[in-house]
Amino acid sequence: HCCVYKNKRYQFLSAEDERLFTQYPKRYLPSEEGLCVVSWAENHARATGSIEFPALFRDYLYLFANDDARQKFLRDPERYVDAQGHAHRIPAQAY
């Protein structure tokens, strides 16, 4: 059982798993496409998060570049994400 979502192929053990994923993909995928929201907020860097450093917040999964970034997020998640669970964006004028 498999499907393609945002140009990536996902495989599942059962048709039910595939159905749940296709119905609610954001529930199962890391927020911000797996980018580290702390690296983005503090360094303006698009660092890839690692499955070694995960955290859940408001039913969203976040991945972090390292444990230091993960700990910063856990201490003050609202500093890095808004009420909908999306990373705070830096205005284009800031560049």
N, C-alpha and C positions, 0 to 999 in steps of 0.2 A: 504494500500500500504506500503510495507516494503522491505528492502534489508539488507544484511550483508556486512559490510566493515571493514576490519582489525579486524575480530572476534567480532564486535559489531553490534547489530541490531538497525536499524534506521527506524522509522515509519513516514509516510507522509500523508497529507490530500488528495493528489490527485496523479494520475499517472504522471502528468506533473511535480510535485514537485519531485517525485521519479526519473524521467528521468533526470532532471537537476542535482540532487545530484549525481547520478551514473556517469554522464558525467563529472562533475567537483567537485569531493568531497572536494578537498583542498580549494575550494572557500567558503565552508560552515562550515568546521571544524576548531577549534582553531589550530594555529600553534604549533609545538613542542608537539603535543598530549595534549595540555592544561597545560603543565608545565610552571612555572614562569621563564622566561629567565633572569630576574634580579637576582633571588635567585641563579640560576645556575652560572651566571657570577661572582657574588660577593662573594658567600659563598660555591660554589661547591656543592650546595644542590639541590636535585630534589624535589622542593616544588610544589605541585599541585596548579594551578591557580584557581581563583574563578570567576564565572560569575558576581559577584558583582563588580569586578575590571577589566573591559575589555578595550582594546584600538585597534584601527585599524591603520596599517602602511603598506603602499605599497600593499593595497588590502588584507592583511592578518589580521586575528583576533588573538590577543594575550590575554591571561588571566594572572592575577597577583595574588600573594599570599595576598597582602594587598595594600592599597592605596599609601603607601610610595613607594613601588616597582613600581607601575603604574606611579606615578609622576616622578620618576627617569627615567623611560623609555621614557616618553613623552618629557622630557627635552633633551635627547640625544639618540634616538633610535639606531643610527649607532654604538653606544658603545656596544649594546647587540645583534644586528642581522646584517647579511651580506646583500649584495645587492639583494640576492634571498629571503630574509626574514627568513633565518635560523639562529638559535642561534649560536653565536660564540662557538666553541668547545675548550675545554682545551686539549692540547696535552697529550697523554698517559704518556710521560716522566715526566710530572709535578707531578705525583703521587708518 
